[in-house]
Amino acid sequence: MTALEGSCRTAVGAYARIDNDILHLTTEMLSPDGSARWRRVGELPQPETAAARALGQRLGAEVKNFAGDQEVDPATLDG
């Protein structure tokens, strides 16, 4: 969320799992209308907190670099 500057109006997500002492992390962002998706995947053997956070920041930054700013048009929001 931090790397992607996400909010409650931003379609961003991350999924992490540890398998055999390897952290598998996927970060993803969708365009406001859902027509485009940007995803990056990374792995980290024997993860520690600081290294796992750095991986998340790096993958998030890569997604943001490819996706650019995905601003939501307030006119398209319900309510």
C-alpha atoms as one frame of an Amber mdcrd trajectory, in Angstrom:
protein
   0.000   0.000   0.000   2.773   2.422   0.856   4.780   1.864  -2.329   1.649
   2.108  -4.480   0.218   5.049  -2.539  -2.938   2.992  -2.128  -6.166   4.046
  -0.476  -9.679   2.714  -0.074 -10.345   3.944  -3.631  -7.364   2.208  -5.189
  -7.444  -1.347  -6.526  -4.152  -2.614  -5.112  -3.214  -5.797  -3.362  -0.452
  -8.051  -2.160  -0.376 -11.763  -1.496   2.404 -13.440   0.456   3.038 -17.025
   1.425   5.993 -18.892   2.884   6.822 -22.304   1.473   9.965 -24.206   2.498
  11.453 -21.068   4.106  10.952 -19.028   0.906   8.709 -15.970   0.917   6.674
 -15.698  -2.296   5.205 -12.210  -2.744   2.871 -10.903  -5.442   1.888  -7.237
  -5.743  -0.818  -6.012  -8.072  -2.681  -2.888  -9.142  -5.707  -2.485 -11.403
  -6.737   0.577 -13.373  -9.804   2.382 -11.967 -12.051   0.900 -14.659 -10.539
  -2.580 -14.290  -9.341  -2.717 -17.895  -5.620  -3.017 -17.060  -3.614  -4.971
 -14.498   0.001  -4.654 -13.407   1.615  -7.423 -11.386   5.085  -8.202 -10.073
   6.251 -11.339  -8.277   9.326 -11.892  -6.127  10.870 -14.477  -3.834  13.056
 -14.206  -0.778  14.811 -17.197   0.797  14.819 -17.332   4.611  12.998 -14.003
   4.929  13.545 -11.589   7.767  11.255  -8.634   8.448  13.453  -5.876   6.984
  14.259  -7.842   3.830  10.601  -8.810   3.325   9.551  -5.176   3.676  12.243
  -4.121   1.189  10.992  -6.738  -1.289   7.438  -5.425  -0.940   8.597  -1.842
  -1.438  10.622  -2.813  -4.518   7.806  -4.794  -6.140   5.311  -2.037  -5.353
   7.615   0.575  -6.884   8.002  -1.555 -10.026   4.226  -1.818 -10.390   3.820
   1.935  -9.874   6.552   2.699 -12.424   4.788   0.626 -15.082   1.234   1.699
 -14.187   1.834   5.385 -13.544  -0.686   7.370 -11.519  -4.102   5.725 -11.600
  -6.296   8.548 -10.362  -9.959   7.859  -9.789 -12.422  10.214 -11.474 -14.811
  11.334  -8.677 -17.676  11.451 -11.199 -17.474   7.660 -11.567 -17.864   6.939
  -7.845 -21.153   5.745  -6.345 -22.721   7.917  -3.680
